[in-house]
Amino acid sequence: MTSKLLTILTFFALNFTFSQTVVINEIDADNSGYDTMEFVELKSFDAGGVALPNYSLNGYVLVFFNETNTASYMALDLDGYSTDINGIIHIGNSGVSPAPAFTFTDSSIQNGPDAVAIYLGNDTDFPLNTVATTSNLINAVAYATNATQPTNLMSVLSIPASQFTNETTTHPRSSQRKNDGTWESKIPTPGANNDGSGIILNYITVTTSQTEYTEGEGFNIVFTTSQPVTGSTLSLNFTLNNGNFNMTDFSGGLTVSIPVGQTTTQTGIILTNDGLDEGDEEMKFVFQPIPTGYVANNDNFIIRVNDINFATDPWGTPLNPTYDKCAPQIPVGYYDSLEGLSGATLKQALQDIIANPSVVRLHSYADMWEILSSSDRNPENNNKVWAIYREEPMAKLDQQNSSSIVGKWNREHIFAQSRGGFATAMGDTADGISVWNSTSAASTVDGVSDAHHIRVANGQENSSRNNKNFGNVGTSTVYAGPTGTQGSWKGDVARACFYMAVRFNGLNVLNGDPSEDNLGNPSGNIGDLAAFLSWNSSDPADDFEMNRNNYIYTWQINRNPFIDHPLLANYIFGPNYGQTWSNSLSTQSITKLDVLVYPNPTSDYIIVSGIHSTSKVEIYTVTGQKIKEVVFDNEVRIPLDVQAGMYLVKVSDGTSATTRKIFVR
């Protein structure tokens, strides 16, 4: 038991009887499609069963449990909060009105059948997937949005049938505790006694026209009371400071007044444009103590402030890729040892480079947050990151820092952790680029923090992918991306998996939909190889991916060779296995040439122009077979007599080269 809990129990023993209690008074888990108005309401009682006003909730924690595994999925520490004059406090989504004292993100409460419980303790006593227990339990309620009872949780938590509540499938409805302790389903009454009794409070609602603004913009904060002000002028004070956002970042008054008989007022705020890129920030509206008789309808809410001075990169996003603007920063001679090798010998030589235990560095899993913030930055706005699969930018500020994944981005392992048997490396403390451990091909667990296969992903999409294999057709076990995907992630995924299958012993890319070990052990297998080989060609490595490769090298001192030389995949995993590798087959782009290759798509010819000296054009199939070579000056028209498909056109002038992809119809 923590020292905090011991202190709380001692305080209770000296000042109260244990018959004083806090119970769950109302729950609205919402129904599917309506998960934006969820809340849980608590009520405090004294020893005689009378509502206890202004009761401190220090030492209490609210825990939500999943029926399937009888384990916790969310815990909310209630330290610093107290019930109101009616003995009520409600905790819920920001859209609930009146405003919850404690807000959590939308869709946080599962629709059930599940359970919610109040304990003496801290949220740290209930980390994710803590098994339900009756130790230090104060009150628990089982609930659902249908008639199905969570029988497992009711047994573990000793919840009687009378404490199971059915919200019903009609919206809006909540489950509400009646004065006799039984439950009923009716229109929600957050922040108020369920029977309509108690003191009627004058609620103050704070509104802005938007939830985010950009530096240099101005906006009004409007204050509205639910009833006209009586007695004397209502004066309200508030703050906007939050972390690095402070008084230097805005101008405007932080005090407002509403005269007697009136219900509204407003104040103007102007956001400062300081000309510096400090990253996006968040201001936090917080009421200072409010006069007796008034209650905040909403409080402690965030307004996003986007920095207008964001940086950009000269290359495109994965959805609008460029191929010649980010030069590969390959150390001189890095791949020389591969020349002339083939088959298993080629693969081993490649592993000797990218898994060299005397060179390659292993960083902590927590360091991945910092790495991804730079490696996966959105080229169009560096204060955002690019989320794979959904193919969209997300604010760096929306990094997942709690159990909720809604609207957050997190660290997606392309080669799923459960398949590789990865474990947390060096604990989970961010130590920075200067702290690392050695690693080797034999240490497969180190794959947990190898950034070459870890990408920014929308938390909900990451959950949907889970540990599925990849493929062109989505099934319950094969992931083909979200609906509407344009596939800009597919080649990236293929090259990440190729890398992992070389980097670590025991990891393999296989055809089909390889299953996990029947005993639940990591299989080390991921598929589908055929899809990966196709994706490697149809979605070639672009500048975004090359920048990732360059940046990750500065941390790990190794590169993903399948980004530098995509055709290597065919020589190690594909149709060219057993053939001799030569660096001349690389599709690596060197950006000294300003070459035009058109028309594209084409049917029977291409024109190559933009050259100012004698140059050479080589045309390859996607499997690396050269089918045509032409030497020319300035511009050339090249007839094509080939089958429909994608081809690679390499143009070189003796000192530099560039490769373009063309499509023949």
Stockholm file with secondary structure:
# STOCKHOLM 1.0

chainA/1-665         MTSKLLTILTFFALNFTFSQTVVINEIDADNSGYDTMEFVELKSFDAGGVALPNYSLNGYVLVFFNETNTASYMALDLDGYSTDINGIIHIGNSGVSPAPAFTFTDSSIQNGPDAVAIYLGNDTDFPLNTVATTSNLINAVAYATNATQPTNLMSVLSIPASQFTNETTTHPRSSQRKNDGTWESKIPTPGANNDGSGIILNYITVTTSQTEYTEGEGFNIVFTTSQPVTGSTLSLNFTLNNGNFNMTDFSGGLTVSIPVGQTTTQTGIILTNDGLDEGDEEMKFVFQPIPTGYVANNDNFIIRVNDINFATDPWGTPLNPTYDKCAPQIPVGYYDSLEGLSGATLKQALQDIIANPSVVRLHSYADMWEILSSSDRNPENNNKVWAIYREEPMAKLDQQNSSSIVGKWNREHIFAQSRGGFATAMGDTADGISVWNSTSAASTVDGVSDAHHIRVANGQENSSRNNKNFGNVGTSTVYAGPTGTQGSWKGDVARACFYMAVRFNGLNVLNGDPSEDNLGNPSGNIGDLAAFLSWNSSDPADDFEMNRNNYIYTWQINRNPFIDHPLLANYIFGPNYGQTWSNSLSTQSITKLDVLVYPNPTSDYIIVSGIHSTSKVEIYTVTGQKIKEVVFDNEVRIPLDVQAGMYLVKVSDGTSATTRKIFVR
#=GR chainA/1-665 SS CCHHHHHHHHHHHHHCCTTCEEEEEEEECCCTTCTTSCEEEEEEECTTSCBCTTCBCTTEEEEEEETTTTEEEEEEECTTCBCCTTSEEEEECTTSSSCCSEECCTTCSCCSSEEEEEEESCGGGSCTTCBCCCTTEEEEEEEESSSCCCHHHHHHTTCCGGGEEECCSSSSCEEEECTTSCEEEESCCTTSCTTSCSCCCEEEEEECSCSEEETTCEEEEEEEESSCCCSSCEEEEEECCBTTBCGGGEESCSEEEECTTCCEEEEEEEECCCSSCCCCEEEEEEECCCCTTEEESSCSEEEEEECTTCCCCSSCCTTSCCSSSSCCCCCTTTTGGGTTCCHHHHHHHHHHHHTCTTTCEECCTTHHHHHHHHHTEETTEEEEEEEBTTTEEEEGGGBCCSSCCTTCEEEEESSCHHHHTCCCTTTTCCCCTTCCEECCTTCGGGGGGCGGGEEEEEHHHHHHHTTCEECSSCCSSEECCSTTCCCTTHHHHHHHHHHHHHHSTTCEEESSCCCCCTTSCCCCEEECHHHHHHHHHHSCCCHHHHHHHHHHHHHHSCCCHHHHCTTHHHHHTSTTTTSCCCGGGCCCCCTTCCCEEESSSBSSEEEEECCCSEEEEEEEETTSCEEEEEEEESCEEEECCCCSEEEEEEEECSSCEEEEEEEEC
#=GC SS_cons         CCHHHHHHHHHHHHHCCTTCEEEEEEEECCCTTCTTSCEEEEEEECTTSCBCTTCBCTTEEEEEEETTTTEEEEEEECTTCBCCTTSEEEEECTTSSSCCSEECCTTCSCCSSEEEEEEESCGGGSCTTCBCCCTTEEEEEEEESSSCCCHHHHHHTTCCGGGEEECCSSSSCEEEECTTSCEEEESCCTTSCTTSCSCCCEEEEEECSCSEEETTCEEEEEEEESSCCCSSCEEEEEECCBTTBCGGGEESCSEEEECTTCCEEEEEEEECCCSSCCCCEEEEEEECCCCTTEEESSCSEEEEEECTTCCCCSSCCTTSCCSSSSCCCCCTTTTGGGTTCCHHHHHHHHHHHHTCTTTCEECCTTHHHHHHHHHTEETTEEEEEEEBTTTEEEEGGGBCCSSCCTTCEEEEESSCHHHHTCCCTTTTCCCCTTCCEECCTTCGGGGGGCGGGEEEEEHHHHHHHTTCEECSSCCSSEECCSTTCCCTTHHHHHHHHHHHHHHSTTCEEESSCCCCCTTSCCCCEEECHHHHHHHHHHSCCCHHHHHHHHHHHHHHSCCCHHHHCTTHHHHHTSTTTTSCCCGGGCCCCCTTCCCEEESSSBSSEEEEECCCSEEEEEEEETTSCEEEEEEEESCEEEECCCCSEEEEEEEECSSCEEEEEEEEC
//
